[in-house]
């Protein structure tokens, strides 16, 4: 099990990868104590077929914590368009590389997304694909170990390498399947989203939209917006988890109780002790005040109770989605979310599910159903689209 700790060794491996049609990659990281993920290990494997330099099939570990190691050779490989960079569930990996160096792998292939496009269902986990495609099993005992500690054990190294060695067979199978069913362009649309910097930007002013609450009072939402804005900015600046500032349940409590002083904060049931004084306490009180005085309070969001909509149409759209997904052999989750269906039912049209390949599979008929132009009929356990009377 080769572990690369020197830049020149990484450069040598990446040059071999540039001569290969693809390279599989994965990372191990920690995020429990930081806002930004801390990269602890990179795994890479070349195709079994031989490549220049006789490194065909080689799999290596790259230790980014080794002193003096530069990842620039890897980032140069990311820009080499003749070698496909293959990941499974790439989003968190790509966020790390984008935050570290502002780069994305090109071209990119995500086997989790490809598996959903190829009919492996919504839970296309790596272990499932290893079992079904590579006909192997995984030892997951090292999954939750501390990857920042050195030296790594042999068990950790074996676990990490398995995440890229089996990935070769999975990639080759899924790439061939996409070519066979003509859905390579579908995957390309999804990869474009993964390579869009906007996917990884957490704007403090938008953080409130990710907090689930059953209260839709505009004034409550205004306070929530300001509290979430403060928490996100504070966590980013200090590189600490959001929960170390205050948790969602505490934020909802604060938006409801509207504290005006540190004495009021002391009565909170959910606020951490460190948040009841100092900079965090000052930020909370300023946020509550700003929310109370806001002249542009948010309006209820589409996933909140009380928003006008058509529940019956949402239910019909769910039936249509399931039927269309089954017919196309695509995971429904990849086509549309429940929030997307509710949004269509309320009249929204600027949605990803109504564009590109999703529109061909589902979106066009979803709009026709919403307009009353088609209906749904069940026969023999199959749902069919029929002209509306």
Order of alpha helices (4+ residues) and beta strands (2+ residues): beta-alpha-beta-beta-beta-alpha-beta-alpha-beta-alpha-alpha-alpha-alpha-alpha-alpha-alpha-alpha-alpha-alpha-alpha-alpha-alpha-beta-beta
